[in-house]
């Protein structure tokens, strides 16, 4: 009889310990993979709830790869192309996993987006991540990354999660690894924050490292020069959405509404807050409820309008600027 849904993470943990952990012999891999599949399926269901992992923690798995660390999480692999494909807690779980991988890999702070190395693939119906560790033994690092995940995920609200280091064979079927789609994908932001020494699942840490991360990420839109726009309201609108896009704030990441005025001086600060209201009215920005403060993010379904506004100054028909 299979274990109850709420016992599947515990069953995997016990079987993994009995098999010898990350160095378990090959003949135990199939059993561990079956148990991991069950735990990931259970975790995906947990992440859809208002409180996740309280009966049995949500599991993520980390394994040594070929000069790399490989991981899997109970989140749809559609996240690679669509930042809106995961609910916020699921996104934060993945961000914490990115943070653990990048922290353990010990890669230096990136100078540009071309230095980012995270690749995203799939393990069945679940997302897989890979980050290179060319100069280290990934077998030992997998166990360290599992420990690092605990700290990275500690501040995610209403979530209990656990990372398990598993043998390489358990994640050997993870495939189709590619870069996150879109130069301003929040997974790129998460890697940049982590490699700058921050915790990408912790809003305070993201805010602390935002300026440094933006210097790495925003040049991808360097061909657009919104700050040279002659129309004040349009210039402010373009700069607001450019900054939010540059930091990957498409839903998983969001920002305090008051921060929309950041970087503006004099009368432009008040104008930025007024423009922000118009962006909300149009649906270009979306307001996040129940955060304590008022938080906003770019609407992933309006990405074309966002990029047209940034790059060409094209105002959507439903955006009425002051």
N, C-alpha and C positions, 0 to 999 in steps of 0.2 A: 504493500500500500504506500503510495507516494506521501511525502510529508505534507502537512497542512501548509497553505500558502505562506502563513506568517512564520513557519519554521524553516523555510528554504535557505535563508541566509545562514542560519545556525547549522543546518545540515552541511552546507558547503564548508563552513569554517571547521567543523569537526573532521570532515573527510580530508580536508587539506592538511590539517595537523597530523592525522593518522598516516597520511601518505608521505610526509616529510617536507611539506611546504614547497617552496619554489624549486627545490631540487628533487621533487618526487619522481620516481621512475616512470619510464614511458608507458608501462602497462597500466598505470593509474590515470593517465591523461584523459581517456574517453569518459571515465566515470566523473572526473572533475569537470570536464566540459559540460556534461549533461546537467550536473548540479549547478554550474554557473549559469547555463541557459535558464534554468528554472528560477534562480535567484534574480537574474536580470529581468525576467518577465514579471516577477513579483515586485521588483523595485519600480518598474515602469508604472504599475498600478498604484503603488504607494505615492509616487510623485504627483499623481493626479488628485490626491486628497488634500484637505486643508492642513493636516499634520502628517508628515511622512516618516516612516521608519520607527514608529514608537513601539510597535509590537515586536518587530525584528528589524534591525537596521537595513537601510538601503545599501546594497553592495556595489562597489566598483572594483574592477580587477586590474592589476598591473603585472606585466610579465617582461622578462628580458627578451629583446629581439636581436637582430643582426646589427650590432653597434648602435642600438637604439633601445628606448623604453617604449613599450606598447601598452595601451590601456583600453578598457571597455567600460561603458556606463549605460544605464538603462534609459537612454534617451534616443529618440529617432535620429538616424544618420542624415535625415533631411536638414538637420541643423547646419551642415556644411554649406548649403546653398541659401537657406532661409533662416535668418536670425529669429524670426517669429515662430519657428516650428516647435519650440519648447516653451512650456510655462516657466515663469520666473524661477521657481525653486529648482526645476530641472536644469535650467541654464546655469544657475549658480553652482550646482553640483559639478557640471562640466568645467566651469571656470576654476573651481577649486582643484579639480583633477589636473587641468592645465598648469595651475600654479605649482602643484606637487611635482609634476614631471619636469617643469622648467627649473624649479629650485634644485632638484636632485641632480639634473643633468649638469648644472654648474656652468651653463653657457653665459658668456659675457653680455652686458647690456648692449642691445642692438643700436647701431648708428642710423639705420634706415630700415624700411620695410623689407628690403631685399635680404636683410640679415635674419629675418624671422624664419624659423625652420619647422614649425608645427605642421603636421599633415593629418588630415581627417579622412577616415574610411568607414567601413561597416563590418560588424560581426553579426551576421544575420540581420535582425531588425533593430540592432542597437549600434550606437555610435562607437567608433574606435578612434584612438588618437595615437600618434607616433611622434617622438622627438629624438633626434640623434644624440648619442653619447659616445663619440668616436674614440675618446682616450681613456675610457673607464670600463670596468667589468659590469655589464648590465645586470648580471645575476644578483650581485650584491646590491646594486642600486635599486632594483625592483623592491626589495624589502625596505630600503631607506625611503623610497618614494611613498610606500604605503604608510609609513609613519608620518611623513611630511603632510600627507593628505589630511590627517586628523587636525593639525593646526590650521591648514588652509580652509577647511570646511567648518571650523568651530563656531563661526558667527553667523552661519546661515540659519535664518529663523525657521522654527518649527520643522527641523530636519535632524534626524539621527542617521548617520551614514558611516560606513566602514569600508576601508580599502584593504584588499587582500592581495598579497604577492603570490602569483600562481606560476607554475612551470610554463616555459615558452610554448610548449605544444598546445596548451589550453587556448591560447589566443592565436595559434598558427593560421587559422582560417580567416582572420581579419584581413581585409583586402581593399582594393580600390582607393589607396591612400593618395590624396591630392591636397593642394593648398585650399584653405577656406575660400569660397567663391566671393569675390568682391574685395577691393583693396581696403575697405573700411569695415570689414566683417568684425564683430565683437570678439571672435576667437583670436584675431590678430592683436586686438587690444589686450586681451587677457594674457597672451604670451609676453607682450611688451611690458605690461605692468609687473609680471612675475620676474622677468629678467632685469628689471630695474630695482628689484628687491621688495616688491609689494605683494599683497595678497589679492588676486583678481576677483575673489568672491566676497570681499569685504569693502563695502561702499566707502568707508573712511579711508582705507588704504588706496583705493582707486582715485579718490579725490586728491589725496596727498601727492600722488605721482602723476596727476593728470597733465600738468604742463610739460614734464619731461616726455611723457608718452606721446603727447600731441606733436611735439617737435619731431618725433620719429614717424608718426603716422600721417600727419596732415599734409606733408609735401606730396603725397600721391595726387592731391588736387591742385598742385602748384600752377598748372596751366590756367586755372580759373583765378581771377583776381578780384573778388567781390569788394575788397576794400577800396578799389578805384572807381566803383560805381558812383555816378554823379548824383543820383537820386537818393536822398538820405534814408528814407524808409526802406527802399529796396536794398540799399547797401547793408543796412542793419539786418534785414531779413536774411540776406545771402550769407552774411558772416555768422549769424546764429546757427543756421542749418549746416553750414560748412564745418563749424566747430563740433557740433553734435555728431555729424557723420564721421568726421575724422577720429572721434573717440569711440565709434561703434555703438552709439546710443540709439539702438533700434528696438528696445524693449527689454532685453536682458539687463542692459545697463540703462540707467535713467539719471536725471539730474534735478536738483532742487530748482524750482522755477526762478528763484531769485538769482541763480547763477547765470541766467540768460544775459544779464547785464554785465557779466564779467568781461573785462577787456575793453569796455566802452568808457568814455570819459564825458564829463559835462552833461549837456542836454541829451546826448546819445544814450545815456543810461536809462533815463525815463522813457525815451523812444523805444529802446530795446524791450522793455517790459510791456509797452503797448503793442509792439509788433508781435511779441510772444502771444498775447491774447488773440490777435488776428490769426496767427498760425494755428492756434488751438481751435478757433471757430471754423477754420477751413478744413481741419482734419489732417493737416500736415504734421502737427504735433498731437500727441495723445497724452492725456493726463492720467497718471497712475493713482488710483484710490488707495486709501488706508495705509499711508506710509508715515504719517506723523506730520511731515512737512508736505508741501505741494510739489510733486515730482512730475516731470514730463519726459517724453522720448519721441523720436521720429517714428512715424507710422510706416512700417515696412511695406504696406500695400500702396503707399504713395511714393515709392522710391524714385520712379521716373520723374515725378514732379519735383522732388527734392534735388535731383541731379540737374534737371533743366534750370532750376532756380539758381543753383550754385554756379554752374558753368556758363550759362547764357543770360541769366537774369530774367528768364521767362516766368511771368506771374500766372499761376493757375487761375481759371475763371472764378473759382470760389474763394480766392484769397484777396481780401479787400484791405490794403494797407492804409495806414493813416496819412 
